[in-house]
Amino acid sequence: KEKRIRYTGEPLGRKPVKEIKSRHQKRKKRREAGERNQVEGKFGQGKRGYGLNDIRARLSSTSNSWIGAIIFVMNLIRHMRDIPLSYCVSLLLKLMKVRNINIYPLGPQMKLCA
């Protein structure tokens, strides 16, 4: 309760005979189900795509850092989608210029045959 976590699914046990739900309750339940689907989908993506279900660390501290690294990579990829590609390319070109990497080793015309 301190962390404001609550159960949003159907209550356990026998269903009441007649339960009348207001429009507000139905809307709230649908919105919470949508939020839960989004969270469950991210966990599924982490398990399938990033090996979140196959952590082979022996120590709990190592497994915690492994899980943190996986979640960090997932967040990094999500934020990279928001950055335009042209900005990434220009940043990469500036980085290569700073490190003095020659992009065109044969010149800008790319003459391969004489």
C-alpha distances in whole Angstrom, upper triangle without the diagonal:
4,5,5,6,7,11,14,17,19,17,19,22,25,25,26,29,29,26,27,25,25,26,23,21,23,23,19,19,22,21,17,20,22,19,18,22,22,20,21,25,24,23,26,28,27,28,31,32,31,31,27,28,31,30,32,31,32,29,26,26,29,27,24,27,28,25,24,28,28,25,27,30,28,27,31,32,30,31,35,35,35,38,41,43,46,44,43,47,48,46,47,51,50,49,52,54,53,53,57,56,59,58,61,63,66,66,64,67,66,70,69,73,76
4,5,8,10,14,17,20,22,21,22,26,29,29,30,33,33,30,30,28,28,29,25,24,26,25,22,22,24,22,19,22,23,20,20,23,23,20,22,26,24,24,27,29,27,28,32,33,31,31,27,28,31,30,32,31,31,29,25,25,28,26,23,25,27,24,23,27,27,24,26,29,28,26,29,31,30,30,34,34,34,36,40,42,45,43,42,46,47,44,45,49,48,47,50,52,50,51,55,54,57,56,60,62,65,65,63,66,65,68,68,72,75
4,6,9,13,15,18,21,20,22,25,28,28,30,33,33,29,30,27,27,28,24,23,24,24,20,20,22,20,17,19,20,17,17,20,20,17,19,22,21,20,23,25,24,25,28,29,28,28,24,25,28,27,30,28,29,27,23,23,25,23,20,22,24,21,20,24,24,21,22,25,24,22,26,28,26,26,30,31,30,33,36,39,41,39,38,42,43,41,42,46,45,44,47,49,47,48,51,51,54,53,56,58,61,61,59,62,61,65,65,68,71
4,6,10,12,15,18,18,20,23,26,26,27,30,29,26,26,23,24,24,21,19,21,20,16,17,19,17,14,17,18,15,15,19,18,16,18,21,21,20,23,25,24,26,29,30,29,29,25,26,30,29,32,31,32,30,26,26,28,26,23,25,27,23,22,26,25,22,24,27,25,23,27,29,26,27,31,31,30,33,36,39,42,40,39,43,44,42,43,47,46,45,48,50,49,50,53,53,55,54,57,59,62,62,60,63,62,66,66,69,72
4,7,9,12,15,15,17,21,24,23,25,28,28,25,25,23,23,24,21,18,20,19,16,15,17,16,12,14,16,13,12,16,16,14,15,19,18,17,20,22,22,23,26,27,26,26,23,23,27,26,29,29,29,28,24,25,27,24,21,24,25,21,21,24,23,20,23,25,23,22,26,27,25,26,30,30,30,33,36,38,41,39,39,42,44,42,43,46,46,45,48,50,49,49,53,52,55,53,57,59,62,61,60,62,61,65,64,68,71
4,6,9,12,12,14,17,20,20,21,24,24,21,22,19,20,21,18,16,17,17,14,13,15,14,11,13,15,13,12,15,17,14,15,19,19,18,21,24,23,24,27,28,28,28,24,25,28,28,31,31,32,30,27,28,29,27,24,27,27,24,24,27,26,23,26,28,26,25,29,29,27,29,32,32,32,35,38,40,43,42,41,45,46,44,45,49,49,48,50,53,52,52,56,55,57,56,59,61,64,64,62,64,63,67,66,70,73
4,6,8,8,10,14,17,16,18,22,22,19,20,18,19,20,18,15,16,16,13,11,14,14,10,11,14,13,11,14,16,14,14,18,19,18,20,23,23,23,26,28,28,27,24,24,27,28,31,31,32,31,27,29,30,27,25,28,28,24,25,28,26,24,27,29,26,26,30,30,28,30,33,32,32,36,39,41,44,43,42,45,47,45,46,50,50,49,52,54,53,54,57,56,58,56,60,62,64,64,62,65,63,67,66,70,73
4,7,8,11,15,17,16,17,20,20,17,17,15,16,17,15,12,12,13,10,7,10,10,7,8,11,10,9,12,14,13,13,17,18,18,19,22,23,23,25,27,28,28,25,25,28,29,32,33,34,33,30,31,32,29,27,30,30,26,26,29,27,24,27,29,26,26,29,29,27,29,32,31,31,35,37,40,43,42,41,44,46,45,46,49,50,49,51,54,53,54,57,56,58,56,59,61,64,63,61,63,62,66,65,69,72
4,6,9,12,14,13,15,18,18,15,17,15,17,17,16,13,12,14,12,8,10,12,9,8,12,12,10,12,15,14,14,17,19,18,19,22,23,23,25,27,28,28,25,24,28,29,32,33,34,34,31,32,33,30,28,31,30,27,28,30,28,26,29,30,27,27,31,31,28,31,34,32,33,36,39,41,44,43,43,46,48,47,47,51,51,50,53,56,55,55,58,57,59,57,60,62,64,64,62,64,63,66,66,69,73
4,6,9,10,9,12,15,15,12,14,13,16,17,16,13,12,15,13,10,12,14,12,11,15,15,13,15,18,18,17,20,22,21,22,25,26,26,28,30,31,31,28,27,31,32,35,36,37,37,34,35,36,33,32,34,34,30,31,34,32,29,33,34,31,31,35,34,32,34,37,36,36,40,42,44,48,47,46,49,52,50,51,54,55,54,56,59,59,59,62,61,62,60,63,65,68,68,66,67,66,70,69,72,76
4,7,9,8,10,14,15,12,15,14,17,19,18,14,15,17,15,12,15,17,14,14,18,18,16,18,21,20,19,23,25,23,24,28,28,28,30,33,33,32,29,28,32,33,36,37,37,37,33,35,37,33,32,35,35,31,32,35,33,31,34,36,33,33,37,37,34,37,40,39,39,43,45,47,50,50,49,52,54,53,53,57,57,56,59,61,61,61,64,63,65,63,66,68,70,71,69,70,69,73,72,75,79
4,7,8,11,14,16,15,18,17,21,22,22,18,18,21,19,16,18,20,18,17,20,21,18,20,23,22,20,24,26,24,25,28,29,28,30,33,33,32,29,28,31,32,35,36,36,36,33,35,36,33,32,35,35,31,33,36,34,32,35,37,34,34,38,38,36,39,41,41,41,45,47,49,52,52,51,54,56,54,55,59,59,58,60,63,62,62,65,64,66,64,67,69,72,72,70,72,70,74,73,76,80
4,6,9,12,15,14,18,18,22,24,24,20,20,23,22,19,21,23,21,20,24,24,22,23,27,26,24,27,29,28,28,32,32,31,33,36,37,35,33,31,34,35,38,39,39,39,36,38,40,36,35,39,38,35,37,39,37,35,39,40,38,38,42,42,40,42,45,44,45,48,51,53,56,55,54,57,60,58,59,62,63,61,64,67,66,66,69,68,70,68,71,73,75,75,74,75,74,77,76,79,83
4,6,9,12,12,16,17,21,23,23,20,20,23,22,19,22,24,22,21,25,26,24,25,28,28,26,29,32,30,30,34,35,34,35,38,39,38,36,34,37,39,41,42,42,42,39,42,43,40,39,42,41,38,40,43,40,38,42,43,40,41,44,44,42,45,47,46,47,50,53,54,58,57,56,59,62,60,61,64,65,64,66,69,69,69,72,70,72,70,73,75,77,77,76,77,76,79,78,81,85
4,6,9,9,12,14,17,20,20,17,17,20,20,17,19,22,20,19,23,24,22,24,27,27,26,28,31,30,30,34,35,34,35,38,39,39,36,35,38,39,42,43,44,44,41,43,44,41,40,43,42,39,40,43,40,38,42,43,40,40,44,43,41,43,46,45,45,49,51,53,56,56,55,58,60,59,60,63,64,63,65,68,68,68,71,69,71,69,72,74,76,76,74,76,75,78,77,80,84
4,6,6,10,12,16,19,19,16,16,20,20,17,20,23,22,21,25,26,24,26,29,29,28,31,34,33,33,36,38,37,39,41,42,42,39,38,41,43,46,47,47,47,44,46,47,44,42,45,45,41,43,45,43,41,44,45,42,42,46,46,43,45,48,47,47,51,53,55,58,58,57,60,62,61,62,66,66,65,68,70,70,70,73,72,74,71,74,77,79,79,77,78,77,80,80,83,87
4,7,10,13,16,19,21,18,18,22,22,20,22,25,24,23,27,29,27,28,32,32,31,33,36,36,36,39,40,40,41,44,45,45,42,41,44,46,49,50,50,50,47,49,50,47,46,49,48,45,46,49,46,44,47,48,45,45,49,48,46,48,51,49,49,53,55,57,60,60,60,63,65,64,65,68,69,68,70,73,73,73,76,74,76,74,77,79,81,81,79,80,79,82,82,85,88
4,6,10,13,16,18,15,15,19,20,18,20,23,23,22,25,27,26,28,31,31,31,33,36,36,36,39,40,40,41,44,45,45,42,41,45,47,50,51,51,51,48,50,51,48,46,49,48,45,46,48,46,44,47,48,44,44,48,47,45,47,50,48,48,52,54,56,59,59,58,61,63,62,64,67,68,67,69,72,72,72,75,74,75,73,76,78,80,80,78,79,78,81,81,84,88
4,6,10,13,14,12,12,16,16,14,17,20,19,19,22,24,23,25,28,28,28,30,33,33,33,36,38,38,39,42,43,43,40,39,43,44,47,48,49,49,46,47,48,45,43,46,46,42,43,46,43,41,44,45,41,41,45,44,41,44,47,45,45,48,50,53,56,55,55,58,60,59,60,64,64,64,66,69,69,69,72,71,72,70,73,75,77,77,75,76,75,79,78,82,85
4,7,10,12,10,10,14,14,14,16,18,19,19,22,24,24,25,28,29,29,31,33,34,34,37,39,39,40,42,43,44,41,41,44,46,49,50,51,50,47,48,50,46,45,47,47,43,43,46,44,41,44,45,42,41,45,44,41,43,46,44,44,47,49,52,55,54,54,57,59,58,60,63,63,63,66,68,68,69,71,70,72,69,72,75,77,76,74,75,75,78,78,81,84
4,7,8,6,7,10,11,10,12,15,15,16,19,20,20,22,25,26,26,28,30,31,32,34,36,36,37,39,41,41,39,38,42,43,47,47,49,48,45,46,47,44,42,44,44,40,41,43,41,38,40,42,38,38,41,41,37,39,42,40,40,44,46,48,51,50,51,54,55,55,56,59,60,59,62,64,64,65,68,67,68,66,69,71,73,73,70,72,71,75,75,78,81
4,5,5,6,9,10,11,13,14,16,17,19,20,21,23,25,26,27,29,31,32,33,35,37,37,39,40,41,42,40,40,44,45,48,49,50,50,46,47,48,45,43,45,45,41,41,43,41,38,41,42,38,38,41,41,37,39,42,40,39,43,44,47,50,49,50,53,54,54,55,58,59,59,61,63,63,64,67,66,68,65,68,71,73,72,69,71,71,74,74,78,81
4,5,5,6,9,10,11,12,14,15,17,19,20,21,23,25,26,27,29,31,31,33,35,36,37,39,40,41,39,39,43,44,48,48,50,49,46,47,48,44,42,44,44,40,40,42,40,37,39,40,37,36,39,38,35,36,39,37,36,40,41,44,47,46,47,50,51,51,53,56,56,56,59,61,61,62,64,63,65,62,65,68,70,69,66,68,68,71,71,75,78
4,5,5,6,9,10,11,12,14,15,17,18,20,21,23,24,26,28,29,30,32,33,35,36,37,38,39,37,37,41,42,46,46,48,47,43,44,45,42,40,42,42,38,37,40,38,35,36,38,35,33,37,36,33,34,37,35,34,38,40,43,45,44,45,48,50,49,51,54,54,54,57,59,58,60,62,61,63,61,63,66,68,68,65,67,66,70,70,74,77
4,5,5,6,9,10,11,12,14,15,16,18,20,21,22,24,26,27,28,30,32,33,34,36,37,38,35,35,39,40,43,44,45,45,41,42,43,40,38,40,40,36,36,38,36,33,35,37,34,33,36,36,32,34,37,35,35,38,40,43,46,45,45,49,50,49,51,54,54,54,57,59,59,60,62,61,63,61,64,66,69,68,65,67,67,70,70,74,77
4,5,5,6,9,10,11,12,14,15,17,19,20,21,22,25,26,27,29,30,31,32,34,35,36,34,34,38,39,43,43,45,45,41,42,43,40,38,40,39,36,36,38,36,33,35,36,33,32,35,35,31,33,36,34,33,37,39,42,44,44,44,47,49,48,50,53,53,53,56,58,58,59,62,60,62,59,62,65,67,66,64,65,65,68,68,72,75
4,5,5,6,9,10,11,12,14,15,17,19,20,21,23,25,26,27,29,30,31,33,34,35,33,33,37,38,42,43,45,44,41,41,42,39,37,38,38,34,34,36,34,31,33,34,30,29,33,32,29,30,33,31,30,34,36,38,41,41,41,44,46,45,47,50,50,50,53,55,55,56,59,57,59,56,59,62,64,63,61,62,62,66,66,69,72
4,5,5,6,9,10,11,12,14,16,17,18,20,22,23,24,26,27,29,30,31,32,33,31,31,35,36,40,40,42,41,38,38,39,36,34,36,36,32,32,34,32,29,31,32,29,28,31,31,27,29,32,30,30,33,35,38,41,40,40,44,45,44,46,49,49,49,52,54,54,55,57,56,58,56,59,61,64,63,61,62,62,65,66,69,72
4,6,5,6,9,10,10,12,14,15,16,18,20,21,22,24,26,27,28,30,31,32,29,29,33,34,38,38,40,39,36,37,38,35,33,35,34,30,31,33,31,28,30,32,28,27,31,31,27,29,32,31,30,34,36,39,42,41,41,44,46,45,46,49,50,49,52,54,54,55,58,56,58,56,59,61,64,63,61,63,62,65,65,69,72
4,5,5,6,9,10,11,13,15,15,16,19,20,21,23,25,26,27,28,29,30,28,29,32,34,37,38,40,40,37,38,38,35,33,35,34,30,30,32,30,27,29,30,27,26,29,29,25,27,30,28,28,32,34,36,39,39,39,42,44,43,44,47,48,48,50,52,52,53,56,54,56,53,56,59,61,61,58,60,59,62,62,66,69
4,5,5,6,9,10,11,13,14,15,17,19,20,21,23,25,26,27,28,29,27,28,32,33,36,37,39,39,35,36,36,33,31,33,32,28,28,30,28,25,27,28,24,23,27,26,23,24,28,26,25,29,31,33,36,36,36,39,41,40,41,44,45,45,47,49,49,50,53,52,53,51,54,57,59,58,56,57,57,60,61,64,67
4,5,5,6,9,10,11,12,14,16,17,18,20,21,23,24,26,26,27,25,25,29,30,34,34,36,35,32,33,33,30,28,30,30,26,26,28,26,23,25,26,23,22,26,26,22,24,28,26,26,29,32,34,37,36,36,39,41,40,41,45,45,45,47,50,49,50,53,52,53,51,54,57,59,59,56,58,58,61,61,64,68
4,5,5,6,9,10,10,12,14,15,16,18,20,21,22,24,25,26,23,24,27,29,32,33,35,35,32,33,33,30,28,30,29,25,26,28,25,23,25,26,23,22,26,25,22,25,28,26,26,30,32,34,37,37,36,39,41,40,41,45,45,45,47,50,50,50,53,51,53,51,54,56,58,58,56,58,57,60,60,63,66
4,5,5,6,9,10,11,13,15,15,17,19,20,21,22,23,25,23,24,27,28,32,33,36,35,32,33,33,30,28,29,28,25,25,27,24,21,24,24,20,20,23,22,19,22,24,22,23,26,28,30,34,33,33,36,38,37,38,41,42,42,44,47,47,47,50,48,50,48,50,53,55,55,52,54,53,57,57,60,63
4,5,5,6,9,10,11,13,14,16,17,19,20,21,22,23,21,22,26,26,30,31,33,33,29,30,30,27,25,26,26,22,22,24,21,18,21,22,18,18,21,21,17,20,23,21,21,25,27,29,33,32,31,35,37,35,36,40,40,40,42,45,45,45,48,47,49,46,49,52,54,54,52,53,53,56,56,59,63
4,5,5,6,8,10,11,12,14,15,17,18,20,20,21,19,19,23,24,28,29,31,30,27,28,28,25,23,25,24,20,21,23,20,18,21,22,18,18,22,21,19,21,24,23,23,27,29,31,35,34,33,36,38,37,38,41,42,41,43,46,46,46,49,48,49,47,50,53,55,55,53,55,54,57,57,60,63
4,5,5,6,9,10,10,12,14,15,16,18,19,20,18,19,22,24,27,29,31,31,28,29,29,26,24,26,24,21,22,23,20,18,21,21,17,18,21,20,17,20,23,21,22,26,28,29,33,33,32,35,37,36,36,40,41,40,42,45,45,45,48,46,48,46,48,51,53,53,51,53,51,55,54,58,61
4,6,5,6,9,10,11,13,14,15,16,17,19,17,18,22,23,27,28,30,30,27,28,27,24,23,24,23,19,19,21,18,15,18,18,14,14,18,17,14,17,19,18,18,22,24,26,29,29,28,31,33,32,33,36,37,36,39,41,41,42,44,43,45,42,45,47,50,50,48,49,48,52,52,55,58
4,5,5,6,9,10,11,13,14,15,16,17,14,16,19,20,24,25,27,27,24,24,24,21,19,21,20,16,16,18,15,13,16,16,13,13,17,16,14,17,20,19,20,23,26,27,31,30,29,32,34,33,33,37,37,36,38,41,41,41,44,43,45,43,46,48,50,50,49,51,49,53,52,56,59
4,5,5,6,9,10,11,12,14,15,15,13,14,17,19,22,24,26,26,23,24,24,21,20,21,20,16,17,19,16,14,17,18,14,15,19,18,16,19,22,21,22,25,28,29,33,32,31,34,36,35,35,38,39,38,40,43,43,43,46,44,46,44,47,49,51,51,50,52,50,53,53,56,59
4,5,5,6,9,10,10,12,13,14,13,14,17,19,23,24,27,27,25,26,25,22,21,22,20,17,18,18,15,13,16,16,12,14,17,16,14,17,19,18,20,23,25,26,30,29,28,31,33,32,32,36,37,36,38,41,41,41,43,41,43,41,44,46,48,48,46,48,47,50,49,53,56
4,5,5,6,9,10,10,11,13,11,13,16,17,21,22,25,25,23,23,22,19,18,18,17,13,14,15,12,10,13,12,9,10,14,13,11,14,16,16,17,20,23,24,28,27,25,28,31,29,29,33,34,33,35,38,38,37,40,38,40,38,41,43,46,46,44,46,45,48,48,51,54
4,5,5,6,9,10,10,11,8,9,13,14,18,19,22,22,20,20,20,16,15,17,15,11,13,14,11,10,13,13,10,12,15,15,14,17,19,19,21,24,26,27,31,30,28,31,33,32,32,35,36,35,36,40,39,39,42,40,42,40,43,45,48,48,47,49,47,50,49,53,56
4,5,5,6,8,10,10,9,9,13,15,18,20,23,24,22,23,22,18,18,19,17,14,16,16,13,12,16,15,12,14,17,16,15,19,20,19,22,25,27,27,31,31,29,31,34,33,32,36,37,36,37,40,40,40,42,40,42,40,43,45,47,48,46,48,46,49,48,52,55
4,5,5,6,7,9,9,10,13,15,18,20,23,24,23,23,21,18,18,19,16,13,15,15,11,11,13,12,9,12,14,12,12,16,17,16,19,21,23,24,27,27,25,27,30,29,29,32,34,32,33,37,37,36,39,37,39,36,39,41,43,44,43,44,42,46,45,48,51
4,6,6,5,6,5,8,10,12,15,17,20,21,19,19,18,15,15,15,12,10,11,11,8,8,11,10,8,11,13,12,12,16,17,17,20,22,24,24,28,27,25,28,30,29,28,32,33,31,33,36,36,35,38,36,38,36,39,41,43,44,43,45,43,46,45,48,52
4,6,6,5,4,5,8,10,13,16,19,20,18,19,18,14,15,16,13,11,13,13,10,11,14,13,11,14,17,16,16,19,20,20,23,25,28,28,31,31,28,31,34,32,31,35,36,34,35,39,39,38,40,38,40,38,41,43,45,46,45,47,45,48,47,50,53
4,6,6,7,8,9,12,15,18,21,23,22,23,21,17,18,19,15,14,16,16,12,13,16,14,12,16,17,15,16,20,20,20,23,25,27,27,30,30,28,30,33,31,30,34,35,34,35,38,38,37,40,37,39,37,40,41,43,44,43,45,43,46,44,47,51
4,6,8,10,11,13,16,18,22,23,22,23,20,17,18,18,15,13,15,14,10,12,14,11,10,13,14,12,14,17,17,17,20,22,24,23,27,27,24,26,29,28,27,30,32,30,31,34,35,34,36,34,35,33,36,37,40,41,40,41,39,42,41,44,48
4,6,8,9,10,13,15,19,20,19,19,17,14,15,14,11,10,12,10,7,9,11,9,8,12,13,12,14,17,17,17,20,22,24,24,27,27,24,26,29,27,26,29,31,29,30,33,33,32,35,33,35,33,36,37,40,41,40,42,39,43,41,45,48
4,5,5,7,10,12,16,17,17,17,15,12,14,14,10,9,12,11,8,11,13,12,11,15,16,15,17,20,20,21,24,26,28,27,31,30,27,29,32,30,29,33,34,32,33,36,36,35,37,35,37,36,39,40,42,44,43,45,42,45,44,47,51
4,6,6,10,12,15,16,14,15,13,10,11,12,9,7,10,10,7,9,12,12,11,14,16,16,17,20,21,21,24,26,28,28,32,31,28,31,33,31,30,34,35,33,34,38,37,36,39,37,40,38,41,42,45,46,45,47,45,48,47,50,54
4,6,9,12,14,16,15,16,15,11,13,14,11,10,13,14,11,12,16,15,14,18,20,19,20,23,24,25,27,29,32,32,35,35,32,34,37,35,34,38,39,36,38,41,41,39,42,40,43,41,44,45,48,49,48,50,48,51,49,52,56
4,6,9,12,14,14,16,13,10,13,14,10,10,14,14,11,14,17,16,16,19,21,20,22,25,25,26,29,31,33,32,36,35,32,34,37,35,34,37,38,36,37,40,40,38,41,39,41,40,43,44,47,48,47,49,47,49,48,51,54
4,6,9,11,11,12,10,7,10,11,7,8,12,12,10,13,15,15,16,19,20,20,22,24,25,27,29,30,33,33,36,35,32,34,37,34,33,37,38,35,36,39,39,37,40,38,41,40,43,44,47,48,48,50,47,50,48,52,55
4,6,9,11,12,9,8,11,12,9,11,14,14,13,16,18,18,19,22,23,23,25,27,28,30,32,33,36,35,39,37,34,36,39,36,35,38,39,36,37,41,40,38,41,39,42,41,44,44,47,49,49,51,48,51,49,52,55
4,6,7,9,6,5,9,10,8,10,13,13,13,16,18,18,19,22,23,24,26,28,28,30,33,34,36,36,39,37,34,37,39,36,35,38,39,36,37,40,39,37,40,39,42,41,44,45,48,49,49,52,49,52,50,54,57
4,7,9,7,7,11,12,11,13,15,16,17,19,21,21,23,25,26,27,29,31,32,34,36,37,40,40,43,41,38,40,42,39,38,42,42,39,40,43,42,40,43,42,45,45,48,48,51,53,53,55,53,55,54,57,60
4,5,5,6,9,10,11,12,14,15,17,19,20,21,23,24,26,27,29,30,31,34,36,37,40,40,43,41,38,40,42,39,38,42,42,38,40,43,41,40,43,42,45,45,48,49,52,53,53,56,54,56,55,58,61
4,5,5,6,9,10,10,12,14,15,16,18,20,21,22,24,26,27,28,30,32,34,35,38,39,41,39,37,40,41,38,38,41,41,38,40,43,41,40,44,43,46,45,49,49,53,54,54,56,54,57,56,59,62
4,5,5,6,9,10,10,12,14,15,16,18,20,21,22,24,26,27,28,31,32,33,36,37,39,37,35,37,39,36,35,39,39,35,37,40,38,37,41,40,43,43,47,47,51,52,52,54,52,55,54,58,61
4,5,5,6,9,10,10,12,14,15,17,18,20,21,23,24,26,27,29,31,32,35,35,38,36,33,35,37,34,33,37,37,33,35,38,36,35,38,37,41,40,44,44,48,49,49,51,49,52,51,54,57
4,5,5,6,8,10,11,12,14,15,17,18,20,21,23,24,26,28,30,31,34,34,37,35,32,35,37,34,33,37,37,34,36,39,38,36,40,39,42,41,44,45,48,49,49,51,49,52,51,55,58
4,5,5,6,9,10,11,12,14,15,16,18,20,21,22,24,26,28,29,32,33,36,34,31,34,36,33,32,36,36,33,35,38,37,36,39,38,42,41,44,45,49,49,49,52,50,53,52,55,58
4,5,5,6,9,10,10,12,14,15,16,18,20,21,22,25,26,27,30,30,33,31,28,31,33,30,29,33,33,30,32,35,33,32,36,35,38,38,41,42,45,46,46,48,46,50,49,52,55
4,5,5,6,9,10,11,13,14,15,17,19,20,21,23,25,26,29,29,32,30,27,30,32,29,28,32,32,29,31,34,33,32,35,34,37,36,40,40,44,45,44,47,45,48,47,50,53
4,5,5,6,9,10,11,12,14,16,17,18,20,22,24,25,28,29,32,30,27,30,32,30,29,33,33,31,33,36,35,34,37,36,39,38,41,42,45,46,45,48,46,49,48,52,55
4,5,5,6,9,10,10,12,14,15,16,18,20,22,23,26,27,30,28,25,28,30,27,27,31,31,28,31,34,32,31,35,34,37,36,40,41,44,45,44,47,45,48,48,51,54
4,5,5,6,9,10,10,12,14,15,16,19,20,21,24,25,27,25,23,26,27,25,24,28,28,25,27,30,29,28,32,31,34,33,36,37,41,41,41,43,41,45,44,48,50
4,5,5,6,9,10,11,12,14,15,17,19,21,24,24,27,25,23,25,28,25,24,28,29,26,28,32,31,30,33,32,34,33,36,38,41,41,40,43,41,44,43,47,50
4,5,5,6,9,10,11,12,14,16,17,19,22,23,26,25,22,25,27,25,25,29,29,27,29,32,31,31,34,33,36,34,38,39,42,43,41,44,42,46,45,49,52
4,5,5,6,9,10,11,12,15,16,17,20,21,24,22,19,23,24,22,22,26,26,24,26,29,28,27,31,30,33,31,35,37,40,40,39,42,40,44,43,47,50
4,5,5,6,9,10,10,13,15,16,19,19,22,20,17,20,23,20,20,23,24,22,24,27,26,26,29,28,30,29,32,34,37,37,36,39,37,40,40,43,46
4,5,5,6,9,10,11,13,15,18,18,22,21,18,21,24,22,21,25,26,24,26,29,29,29,32,30,32,31,34,36,39,39,37,40,38,42,41,45,48
4,5,5,6,9,10,11,13,16,18,21,19,17,21,22,20,21,24,25,23,26,29,28,28,31,30,32,31,34,36,39,39,38,40,39,42,42,46,49
4,5,5,6,9,10,11,14,15,18,16,14,17,19,17,17,21,21,20,22,25,24,24,27,26,29,27,31,33,36,35,34,37,35,39,39,43,46
4,5,5,7,9,10,13,13,17,16,13,16,19,17,17,21,22,20,22,25,25,25,28,26,28,26,30,32,34,34,33,35,34,37,37,41,44
4,6,5,7,10,13,14,17,16,15,18,20,19,19,23,23,23,25,27,28,28,31,29,31,29,32,34,37,37,35,37,36,40,40,43,46
4,5,5,7,11,12,15,13,12,16,18,16,17,20,21,20,23,25,25,26,29,27,29,28,31,33,36,35,34,36,35,39,39,43,46
4,5,5,8,9,12,11,9,12,15,13,14,17,18,17,20,22,22,23,26,24,26,24,27,30,32,32,30,32,32,35,36,39,42
4,6,7,9,12,12,11,14,16,15,16,19,20,20,22,24,25,26,28,26,28,25,28,31,33,33,30,33,32,36,36,40,42
4,6,9,12,11,11,14,16,15,17,19,20,20,23,25,25,27,29,28,29,27,30,33,35,34,31,34,33,37,38,41,44
4,6,9,7,7,11,12,11,13,16,16,17,19,21,22,23,25,24,26,23,26,29,32,31,28,31,31,34,35,39,41
4,6,6,7,9,10,11,13,15,16,17,19,20,22,23,25,24,24,22,24,28,30,28,26,28,28,32,33,36,39
4,5,5,6,9,10,11,12,14,15,17,18,20,21,22,21,21,19,21,24,26,25,23,25,25,28,29,33,35
4,5,5,6,8,10,11,12,14,15,16,18,20,21,20,20,17,19,23,25,23,20,23,23,27,28,32,34
4,5,5,6,9,10,11,12,14,15,16,18,20,19,20,18,21,24,26,24,22,25,25,29,30,34,36
4,6,5,6,9,10,10,12,14,15,17,18,17,18,16,19,22,25,24,21,24,24,28,29,32,35
4,5,5,6,9,10,11,12,14,15,16,15,15,13,16,19,21,20,18,20,20,24,25,29,31
4,5,5,6,9,10,10,12,14,15,14,15,13,16,19,21,20,17,21,21,25,26,30,32
4,5,5,6,9,10,11,12,14,14,15,14,17,20,23,22,20,23,23,27,28,32,34
4,5,5,6,9,10,11,12,11,13,11,15,17,20,19,18,21,21,24,25,29,31
4,5,5,6,9,10,10,9,10,9,12,15,17,16,15,18,18,22,23,27,28
4,5,5,6,9,10,10,12,11,14,17,20,18,17,21,21,24,26,30,31
4,5,5,6,9,9,11,11,15,17,20,19,19,22,22,25,26,30,32
4,5,5,6,5,8,8,12,13,17,16,16,19,19,22,23,27,28
4,5,5,6,8,9,12,13,16,15,15,19,19,22,23,27,28
4,5,8,10,12,15,16,20,19,19,23,22,25,27,30,31
4,6,9,11,14,15,18,18,19,22,22,25,25,29,30
4,6,9,12,12,15,15,16,20,19,22,23,26,27
4,6,9,9,13,13,14,17,16,19,20,23,25
4,6,6,9,9,11,14,13,15,16,20,21
4,6,9,9,9,12,11,14,15,19,20
4,5,5,6,9,7,10,12,15,17
4,6,8,10,8,10,11,14,15
4,7,8,5,7,8,11,12
4,6,6,7,10,13,13
4,5,8,11,14,15
4,6,9,11,12
4,6,9,11
4,6,7
4,7
4
